Amino acid sequence: MSHDNSYKLLFSHPEMVADLLKGFVKEEWVNQCDFATLEKVGSSYVTDDLRDREDDLIWRIRWGHEWLYVYLLLEFQSTVDHFMAVRILGYLALLYQDLIRTEKLGTRDLLPPVLPLVLYNGKRRWKAPVELDKLIHPAPAGLEKYRPKLSYLLLDKRSYAVEDFSGLKNLVAALFQLESSRTDDDFRVVVRNLLTWLNSTEQDSLRRAFTVWFNRVLLPRKILDSDFTEFNSLEEVETMLSEAVKGWKKEGEILGTEKGRQQGRQEEAAKLFLLLLDSKFGVISLDVQAKIRQSSPEEIEKWTKQIFKAETPEALLNS
């Protein structure tokens, strides 16, 4: 929850939303927006259904003489929502209903355009369809015109390489860089950039938001000592970094160790299961042996529970 709230706190600042659009939405209309008009839509303007979406933010910005809305969904779940496009459809319908109600749009008025943007920071790459059409079964002739059309812009942090952010003066790019940093030197460079970019008194609130994010999200993942002293400001992050990073987690080493443990579990499970098969069926084919050695411990456990009912090794593995 602290992870979600810290992100929401950051993207409650217009500077973050402006850099998100400027740096990551590669479309011509962005250049026609007046970023000085960025305005967060307050909860009083939305229904209880939308207000319950605590991880979502709604902004609007002037695009020429009209308003354009940015519906920003912050997704931090570890599993990908395959039907996200359907959720987006429901949220946009609710938003339009609220705009009609609160702004009293007439029959001659047009609804504003909306950019549905999903910022995903989960553990796995996002593979869900970004177009609603891909989730709907093909319709009979004549029914196609009634299919709803909708898509959303996905920003999956894991789809970017660290090099993609190098040299960018962009707050969101800095955020992604910090999360991807593997050494304390990488970390220092970005922190110093943030101090330079956020040096005015008008940006005090955003500096505090970054400080909260450092303490609640980033440093607990990067520092081995879970009882580290929290920083009170970005300046402290920079000046006290040398002491803090003594316990810097070597991510490659940790990942390698964990991978080694998992491989050891798999090899042990496969070895024991092959002994069981040999005891029950005798000689086991090379194809069956290869499949077992490539299977997860969970799969092997499932087969072990079914071994006494199986007539052949092949039937067991295909059950």
C-alpha positions, 0 to 999 in steps of 0.5 A: 500500500505504501508503494501505491500511495507514494506513487500516487503522491508523486503523480499528484504533481503537475510537473510529473504528469507534464514530464510523463506526457512530454517524455513518454507519449510520442504523439504530435498532439502533446506539443499542442497542449498548454502545460501551464493549465494542467489541473487535477480533477478533484474527487468532488467531480466524480462518482463514488465508483470512480472515487473508490479507484484510489490508485487512479488520477484524473487530470485535464489540460488545455488543448487549443481552446478545449479541455483534454482529459488524462485518465492515469491508472497506476497499476502495481499488481504482480499479475497482469489484468488480461481484461484491463481494456474492459475496466478502462471502458467502464471507467471512461463511461463513468467519467463521461457521465460525471462530466455530463452531470457536473458540467451540464453538457447540452445536446450540442456540446461534445464530450472531451477526448480522454487519454487512458494511460496505464502506468504499470510497475509489476514484476512481470511484463505486461502482455494483456491486449491494449485494444478492446477489440482483441477481447471480443469474439468476431461478430456475424456479418452486419454486427461488426459495426456495433463492436465498441472501439477502445484502446489504452496507452500502456507504459510498462516500466520493465519494457525500457532499458536504463540507456533509454533514460540517459541524458533525459531531463525528465522527472519520470525518466529519473524515477524509472532510472532510480528503480533500475539503478544497480550501483550506488554511482548510478543512484548518486547521479540521478539524485544530484539531477533531481536536486538541480531540477527541483531547486525552487521553493515552488517545488518543495512539495514535489521534493517532499514527495520524492523523499517519501518515495525514497523512504517508503519504496526505493530504499527498503528494496535497495538497502540490506538493513531494514532498520535504516534511518529515514531521510528528511529531505533529498539533500540528506539523501545525497549527503548521507548516501555514502553511509546508506549504500554500505548495505546496498543490495547487489541485485545481480548477486541476489538474483543469481543466488535465488536462481541457484536455489530454485534450480537446486529445488528443481533438480532435487525434485526431478531426481526423486521423481525419476527414482519413483518412476523407475521403481514403478515402470522400469526403464524410462524413455529419454524424452520423458526424462528430459521433460521432467528435468525441464518441469517445475517442482510444482508440476512434479509434485502434481504428477507424484500425487497421481503416480499410483493411478497412471498406467504409463509414464507418458500418460502420467505426464499428459494427465 
